[in-house]
């Protein structure tokens, strides 16, 4: 163990289970092996499983033990100092890119078509029918190999998905 106490953060908590993250020790196999051994010696902890690659540790707690009990025991042994989880600061999206705009438009169009037809048709089924119609038109003109076969192939692929 190091002399200075590291900071641990609660990643997830359920009755009897506590998942902690210790980002400053991520990748330190010996630290987590020692931490598991020392934590399981506490009466508050039944079992401890660590993943050094993620910097996480999963604690199974003795029934009736809660987060403050574990925090106090760990602090007393200078294992870690339990702190509130750092909040993520995500930037608000101010403008959508072209793909996001197209996706929103497509979903809206799909919903409108489904509402107008009582759920009988959607955009995918309309595209399927259009491809079949294009293939039928080209085949009736005698253009089977390229002009008729291509839309027929795409329509059949859509049906398989």
N, C-alpha and C positions, 0 to 999 in steps of 0.2 A: 504494500500500500504506500501511497505517497503521503508526504507530511500534510499537504494542504487538502482540504476536503473538496471533492468534486461536486458539481451540481447535477442532481437528477430531476427529471420531470415526469409527471404522471402522463402516460400516453393513453391508458385505458384502465378503468377500474370497475369491477363487479364484486358483489359480496364473495369474499373468500379468494379473490384473484386481484392481482395488481400488476400492471405492465408499466415498467419504467424505461425511460430513455436516458442514457448518459452519453451525450454526443461527444464530449471532449475525450472520452476513452474509446471511441469507436475504433475497432481493429486491434485493440490491445487484449489479446487472448489471455495472457497471464493475469491481467487485472480482473477480468471477468471470472476466471477460474477461482481466484482467491476470494473475490466478492461472493460468489455462490457458496463457497465453503464457509465463509464467515457468517453469511445470512442464515444458512440452514442451522447454525449453532444457536440462533436466537429462538426463544420459545414462541415468538410471534409468527415465525415462518416455518411452514411444513416442508416446502420444497422450493428450490430456486433453479431456474433454467435460463442460461444466458446465450445470447447470440452476439458475439464480438463484432461480426461483420456489420450488423445494423446498430450496434451500441445499445441494444435492448436487453432487458432482463424481465422474466416472468416469475412472479412470486405467488405461490399458493399459501394462503394465510390460515392460521389457526382460527377456528370458528369464534366469532365475537371480536376479532381484531380488526381494526379499521386503519385507514391511511395515517392519521395522526400518531397512532401507536407505533407503526412501522417507522415513521419519520423520526420519532423521538428515540427509538432504539438504535437506528442507523446513525443518528447524530451523536448519540452517547458513545458509540464505538468509532466515531470519525470515519464511517464508511462513505457516506454521501450526505449532502444537504438537500432535502426535498424542497423544490421551488415550484411556483406556478409555471405552467407550460407557457413557453413564449408564443405570442400570437403571430400568426402569419399576416403580413401586410401585403395583400393583393391589390394591385392597381385596378381601379374600376375601368371597365371597357367603355371607352367613349365613342368608338366608331367600329363598326363591323367591317371585316374584310369582304371581298367579293364572294368568296365561297360561302361564308356565313349568311350573307344576304340571299344568295341563290337558294340555300337550304331552307331558310325561313319562307321564301316565296314558294318553293316547291311543296313544302308541308301545308301551306295555306291553300294552294291550288288543289292539292290532294284532298284536303278536308272539304273544300267547297264541292268538288265533284262527288265525293262520297255522300254528302248531305243532299245534293240535288238528285242523285239517283237512288236514294234510300239505302246506301251501302252496297248497291249492286255493282257499281264500277268504281275504279280508282285510277290514278295516273298510270300505274303499271299495266292494268288490264287494257286501258285505251291504247297505250303504246304497242302492246301485244297485238291487238286487233288491227291497228294501222300497219304494222309490219306484215301481218298475214295478207291484208288487202293489197299492199305494194307487191308482195311476192305473187299473188294471184294475177294481178294486172300484167306484170312482166312475163309471167309464164304464158298467159293467154296471148301475148304478142309474139311468143316463140323465143323469148330471151331467157331460157331457163338457167344456163350455166353461171353467169355472173349476176346479171341484173335481177333474176328471179330467185336464185339460190341464196344470195347473201341475206336479204331480209327474212327469208324463211328460216335460215340458220339462226339468226338472232332471235327470232320469235320462239323457236324451239328451245334455245338456251334460256330464255326468260321463263319458259314454262317449267324447266327443270329446277330452277332456283326456288 
